[in-house]
Structure formats: structure tokens, C-alpha cells
Amino acid sequence: MLSDGPQAARFEFEAEEVKQDPEPKPEPEAAEKEEDPGPSVRPGYSLVGDPSGSLSVEVPSSWSCETGEDSEGPGGENSWSYYAGEYLSASITTARSLDAWYGPASDSKGSGAYMVASETLANQYTDDELIYSLLHQKKQTNCTAGPSQEIDHPPYSGKVQTWFDCNGLGTDYYVFAAAPEGRACVVVGGARVVAGASGADQDAVEHIVDSFEVDCGSLPPSAPLESEATNSASASASSTPSASPEPSDLSCEEIQAILNSEAPGIEALTPEELLACGLSPEAIDPCEGNPDPNCGENLPEGSYPSINGPESPEPSSPEPSSPEPSSPEPSSPDPSSPPSAGGDIDCDEVDGPIETPPGDPDNLDGDGDGLACE
């Protein structure tokens, strides 16, 4: 039996507290406004954009990148600026090693990609022209064609072409062009996986092709492109090879073989290919077609590796000897010359026939052949 004392009163008080509705607790302000997570980037990758923010792509976080002018370089023949006829600063170059990317295609760290976005390229060229000609026209000659397929990357439509075993080095390329609906601009690029690269490089290149984004409306305004002559002069004046956005398909050994005429059938080398191997753009044989076997003898040593490089054969001709100074013969009257004007001619005093003086005053040219005293 429970008493009606203080113990009962305590339970009644507790019961009343339970029945009362608790006051609502204010929710934290952070819960009311969820933060924008931003674009979802693949783990292990970083989002890289050009300086204008119009072109972006996801690249492995461990890879190196260049954007804008650093990516596009001087706009020479191995860049898309050259074919657009204007400087394209919406440009990105990324690679496992940028030194390897710009170097020989045989470097095991040379996997990477180079891409640009441009309104002009979209207006001037079709996707097929961007993929199979212009900057990539040598691929059909130097590589084995692989499959081509449509790009599955909404809202972009385009195509990617695979090239295998370029120049017999086991290097593979992925060349692509794609544009948003309406083709206000186009993204065009090439990605490379070198022989001996890990499967991670292959996966990275495929993700690069699948992850680019472009805002055609925010592309930077076009800028004038330096003339080819200006670019060549600048490159020749510099002793340090300048980087080119699109690396050469050829190794330095192959380039040297071409210069030495040991690899016929390869198309002409570009200044960028020569500079990438530390050679002068003038390294093409300047004596081609010159019959003089000593044409390159006096050219600056090493300037033309095909004819006077470090391993060029010695000239086959003997060392040139300086001509001896010629001294004039002692002056003496020419026995066959006619006497000075005004003198009579005595055939007994001259040795051999002489030219008949004008008018033959002595009637010595009996046969009219212009000679007297025959």
C-alpha cells in the first residue's frame, strides 16, 4: 500500500513533467542551407581549366599540366593555332611528364594529351578534317588505323579515332573532335599512350576524352597569330628547344636517320620536330642537289648534322691549296701582232701570219682571209 506522503507527491510531479511537451530545439543554420558540392570529380583526378574558364578536363592528380599560352606555345606548325590562323588560348596540355611529352615518343613517361577549344576551327573544318588531316595528317602514314567510334558524352557529339603502333614504336594515339549542339565551337585534341606505359595511363587517357567540358560563350576573343617566318626566326635564334603542343611521332634516332638519308619515304621534318631533338630548323641538307662534293665543307660544324655533324665522314677531297700568285710575263712584242700604225710591213721580219691591218694598205692579204704574211 502506497502512502499519500511526500514519496507519492514526487512521482506525481515526475509524471506531470513527462506529460509536458518539450520545447522545440532550433535546428542548426547549416542544416537549413545545404552546401553546393560542386562538380563531381573522379577520385584521384583533378579538374583543370584554361585561364578563361571556358575549357576544362579531369586529369590524374599526379600528372603535370600547362594551360593557356603555356600550353599553346608560340603557335607553330604543331599547334592548333597554326591551322586556325589565330592564337588559341583556350588550350590545355597534360602529361605524366611534360619533359617526356615534348621529347621523343619512345619515352616511357610520355603519355598525355593536348586539346583546344575554338569557334574558328568549328566554322572552318568538319570533325573528319580535324581528325584525319591538318595536325594529324601523318597518322595515316605512320600508324596502323584502329577503330573509330562516336563520342558518348552528352551534350557533345563527335568522334574519336584510334591509331596503333605509330612509327613502329608501339605508341597509340586517340584523336578526337566534338562539339555541343549547334556547333558554336569545337573541342579537338589528341591523347597518347606510349609503349610500356601502365594500364593507368590507358585509363587516364580514356577518361580525359570522356570528361572535357566547354562553354563556347566564354571563349576568349581571338588574338593575332605571329607569322610563320617570325616563329621560325625566333626558334632559330634561341639555343634552347622550345616546346610544341603536339609532340612528334618520331624519335630523335629516327629524325637523325632522316637527316642522314637513311630513312627514305618519310615526309619532310618540321622545325618543331628538329627543335625537340636539339637540332636547328636548318638541319635539312642545304647541299641537296648541289653537284659540288665539298658543298658542306665550310658550313658551321654541327649546324647541318646530315652533312657535317659529329659523325659525318671526312671530306674525300684533298685539302684545298691556295693558288700561287701569278706574275705577269715579261713584256715583249707579239710576233704575230701587226706593227703599230704608220709602219710598213716586211713579211721577212715577222714570224708567221699576222692580222691584216685595216684596209690592207700593203696589199698583203691576197686571199682575203684577214691574214697577211702566210
C-alpha positions in Angstrom: 0.0 0.0 0.0 1.4 3.3 -1.1 1.3 6.2 1.3 0.0 9.6 0.5 3.2 11.2 1.8 6.0 13.0 0.0 7.0 9.9 -2.0 3.7 9.9 -3.8 3.9 13.6 -4.5 7.3 13.2 -6.1 6.0 10.6 -8.6 3.0 12.8 -9.4 5.4 15.7 -10.2 7.6 13.5 -12.4 4.5 12.3 -14.2 3.4 15.8 -14.9 6.9 16.6 -16.3 6.6 13.6 -18.7 3.3 14.8 -20.0 4.5 18.3 -20.8 5.6 18.8 -24.4 9.3 19.6 -24.7 10.2 22.9 -26.2 11.4 22.5 -29.9 15.1 22.9 -30.3 16.4 25.2 -33.0 18.0 23.4 -35.9 21.5 24.5 -36.9 21.7 27.0 -39.7 24.0 24.8 -41.7 21.2 22.2 -41.9 18.8 24.7 -43.4 21.2 25.5 -46.3 23.0 22.6 -47.8 26.3 23.4 -49.3 26.7 23.1 -53.1 29.0 20.1 -53.6 30.2 21.4 -57.0 31.0 19.2 -59.9 31.7 15.6 -59.1 35.4 14.8 -60.0 36.6 11.3 -60.3 38.6 10.2 -57.2 42.4 10.5 -57.9 41.8 13.2 -60.5 41.8 17.0 -60.5 39.7 19.4 -62.6 42.0 21.6 -64.8 40.8 24.6 -66.8 42.3 27.1 -69.1 42.7 30.7 -67.8 39.4 31.9 -69.3 37.5 29.0 -67.6 35.9 28.0 -70.9 37.6 24.7 -71.3 38.1 22.1 -68.5 39.0 18.4 -68.2 39.7 15.9 -65.4 43.3 14.7 -65.3 45.2 12.4 -62.9 46.3 14.4 -59.9 49.8 13.2 -60.3 50.1 14.5 -63.9 51.6 17.8 -64.8 49.6 20.4 -66.7 50.1 23.6 -68.8 47.2 25.9 -69.8 46.7 28.9 -72.0 49.8 30.3 -73.6 52.0 27.8 -71.7 50.1 25.0 -73.4 49.9 26.6 -76.8 53.5 27.8 -77.0 54.4 30.0 -80.0 51.5 28.7 -82.1 53.8 26.9 -84.6 53.0 24.1 -87.0 52.5 21.5 -84.3 49.7 23.6 -82.6 46.0 24.1 -83.5 46.6 27.9 -83.5 48.5 27.4 -86.8 45.5 25.9 -88.5 43.0 28.3 -87.0 45.1 31.2 -88.2 44.7 32.9 -84.8 46.1 32.3 -81.4 44.0 29.9 -79.3 44.5 30.4 -75.6 41.7 28.0 -74.6 44.3 25.3 -74.6 45.3 22.5 -72.1 48.3 20.1 -72.2 48.7 17.4 -69.6 51.1 14.5 -69.3 52.7 12.2 -66.8 55.9 14.1 -67.5 55.8 17.3 -69.6 59.5 16.8 -70.4 58.7 13.4 -71.8 55.6 14.6 -73.6 57.7 17.1 -75.6 60.5 14.7 -76.1 60.9 11.5 -78.1 57.8 9.4 -78.5 59.7 6.4 -77.1 59.9 7.9 -73.6 58.0 5.7 -71.2 56.7 8.7 -69.3 55.4 10.4 -72.4 51.7 9.6 -72.1 49.4 12.6 -72.1 47.0 14.8 -74.1 46.7 18.2 -75.8 43.4 19.9 -76.6 41.9 23.2 -77.5 38.5 24.8 -77.9 37.8 27.1 -80.8 34.9 28.8 -82.7 37.1 29.2 -85.8 38.0 25.6 -86.1 34.3 24.7 -85.8 33.5 27.0 -88.6 36.3 26.1 -91.0 36.6 22.4 -90.6 34.5 19.3 -90.2 35.2 16.7 -87.4 36.7 14.4 -90.0 39.1 17.1 -91.3 40.2 17.8 -87.8 40.8 14.1 -87.1 42.3 12.8 -90.3 44.2 15.8 -91.8 45.8 19.1 -90.7 47.7 18.4 -87.4 47.2 14.7 -87.6 47.7 14.0 -91.4 50.8 11.9 -90.8 49.0 9.4 -88.6 47.6 7.6 -91.7 51.1 7.1 -93.0 53.0 6.4 -89.8 50.4 4.5 -87.7 48.0 1.5 -88.1 44.4 2.6 -88.1 42.3 1.3 -85.2 38.6 1.6 -84.5 36.7 4.8 -84.6 33.6 5.4 -82.6 31.1 8.1 -81.7 31.8 10.0 -78.5 29.2 9.2 -75.8 29.5 12.4 -73.9 26.2 14.4 -73.8 25.6 17.1 -74.7 28.6 16.7 -77.1 28.6 14.8 -80.3 31.7 13.8 -82.3 34.2 11.0 -82.9 37.4 9.6 -81.6 39.8 7.7 -83.9 42.4 5.3 -82.5 45.9 4.8 -84.1 48.1 2.0 -83.1 51.9 1.3 -83.2 52.9 4.7 -84.6 56.3 4.6 -86.3 56.7 1.0 -85.2 57.3 2.2 -81.6 54.2 0.7 -80.0 52.8 4.2 -79.3 49.0 4.6 -79.6 47.0 7.8 -80.2 43.4 8.8 -79.6 42.4 11.7 -81.8 39.0 13.3 -81.2 36.8 16.2 -82.1 33.4 17.0 -80.5 31.1 19.9 -80.4 27.9 20.9 -78.4 24.6 21.1 -80.1 24.6 23.9 -82.7 28.4 23.6 -83.1 29.1 27.1 -81.7 32.7 25.8 -81.0 34.6 22.5 -81.1 36.9 20.7 -78.8 39.7 19.0 -80.7 42.6 17.1 -79.2 45.0 14.2 -79.3 46.0 11.8 -76.5 49.0 9.5 -76.5 49.8 6.3 -74.6 53.4 5.3 -75.1 54.7 1.7 -75.3 55.4 0.2 -72.0 53.0 2.5 -70.1 50.9 1.1 -67.4 47.2 0.4 -67.7 46.7 3.5 -65.5 47.9 5.7 -68.4 45.4 4.0 -70.8 42.6 4.5 -68.3 43.6 8.2 -67.8 43.6 9.0 -71.5 40.2 7.4 -72.0 38.8 9.4 -69.0 40.3 12.6 -70.5 38.4 12.1 -73.7 35.2 11.4 -71.7 35.5 14.3 -69.2 36.2 17.5 -71.1 33.7 20.4 -70.8 33.5 23.7 -72.8 31.5 26.9 -72.6 31.5 28.3 -76.1 30.1 31.6 -74.9 33.0 32.3 -72.6 35.9 31.5 -75.0 38.5 34.3 -75.1 38.5 36.6 -78.1 40.7 35.7 -80.9 44.2 37.1 -81.0 46.5 37.6 -84.0 48.9 34.8 -84.7 52.6 35.5 -85.3 53.7 34.8 -88.9 55.4 31.5 -89.6 58.5 33.4 -90.7 58.6 35.2 -87.3 58.2 32.0 -85.4 61.0 30.3 -87.4 63.3 33.2 -86.8 62.6 33.2 -83.1 63.1 29.5 -82.9 66.4 29.7 -84.8 67.7 32.5 -82.6 67.1 30.5 -79.4 69.6 27.9 -78.4 67.1 26.2 -76.2 64.5 23.9 -77.9 61.0 25.4 -77.5 58.1 23.2 -76.5 55.5 22.3 -79.1 51.9 21.4 -78.0 51.7 18.3 -80.2 54.8 16.1 -79.8 56.5 14.5 -82.7 55.6 10.9 -83.6 59.3 10.3 -84.4 62.1 9.5 -82.0 65.3 11.5 -82.2 67.1 8.5 -83.6 64.5 8.4 -86.5 64.9 12.1 -87.1 68.6 11.8 -87.3 68.3 8.9 -89.7 66.1 11.0 -91.9 68.6 13.8 -91.9 71.3 11.3 -92.9 69.1 10.0 -95.7 68.9 6.6 -94.1 65.1 6.6 -93.8 63.5 7.3 -97.2 59.8 7.7 -97.7 59.2 9.8 -94.6 57.6 13.2 -95.0 59.6 16.3 -94.5 60.5 17.2 -90.9 59.0 20.2 -89.2 61.0 22.8 -87.3 59.3 21.7 -84.1 60.5 18.1 -84.6 64.0 19.2 -85.1 64.0 21.6 -82.1 62.6 18.8 -79.9 65.8 16.9 -80.5 68.1 19.9 -80.0 68.6 20.4 -83.8 68.5 23.6 -85.7 65.5 24.0 -88.1 68.1 24.5 -90.8 69.4 20.9 -90.2 67.9 19.8 -93.5 70.7 19.3 -96.0 71.3 22.6 -97.7 73.5 21.0 -100.3 70.8 18.7 -101.7 71.1 18.9 -105.5 74.4 20.6 -105.4 77.0 18.7 -107.6 79.9 20.1 -105.5 81.1 17.2 -103.3 82.6 19.8 -100.9 79.5 21.9 -100.5 79.2 21.5 -96.8 82.9 21.7 -96.0 82.9 25.3 -94.8 79.5 25.3 -93.1 79.4 25.8 -89.3 80.2 22.5 -87.6 77.1 20.7 -86.3 74.6 23.1 -87.9 73.8 20.6 -90.6 74.0 17.1 -89.0 73.2 15.4 -92.3 76.5 16.6 -93.9 78.8 17.9 -91.2 77.6 16.6 -87.9 79.8 14.9 -85.3 79.7 11.6 -87.0 79.8 12.8 -90.6 82.6 11.3 -92.8 85.6 13.5 -93.5 85.6 15.2 -96.9 87.0 12.9 -99.6 88.8 15.7 -101.5 92.3 16.8 -100.6 92.8 20.0 -98.5 92.4 23.0 -100.8 95.7 24.6 -101.7 95.9 28.3 -102.1 96.6 29.3 -105.6 100.1 30.6 -106.3 100.2 34.2 -107.3 100.6 34.7 -111.0 103.3 37.0 -112.2 102.9 38.8 -115.5 105.2 37.6 -118.3 107.9 40.0 -119.4 106.5 42.3 -121.9 107.8 41.6 -125.4 106.4 42.4 -128.8 103.9 39.8 -130.0 105.5 38.4 -133.2 102.0 37.7 -134.6 100.8 41.2 -134.0 100.9 43.8 -136.7 103.3 46.7 -136.3 102.0 49.9 -134.9 100.0 52.1 -137.2 102.0 54.0 -139.7 104.8 51.4 -140.2 105.4 49.3 -143.3 105.1 45.6 -143.0 108.0 43.4 -144.1 107.0 39.7 -144.1 110.6 38.7 -143.7 110.7 40.4 -140.3 107.6 38.9 -138.8 107.1 35.3 -137.6 104.1 33.7 -139.1 100.8 35.1 -140.3 99.6 38.4 -138.8 96.2 40.1 -138.8 95.9 42.3 -141.8 95.8 46.0 -140.8 92.5 47.8 -141.6 92.3 48.5 -145.3 95.3 46.3 -146.1 97.5 49.2 -147.2 100.3 46.9 -148.3 98.1 44.5 -150.2 99.5 41.5 -148.3 96.1 39.6 -147.8 95.9 38.0 -151.2 93.2 35.5 -150.4 91.0 37.8 -148.3 91.1 35.8 -145.2 92.2 38.7 -143.0 95.7 37.3 -142.5 99.0 38.5 -144.1 102.4 37.0 -144.5 101.0 33.5 -144.6 
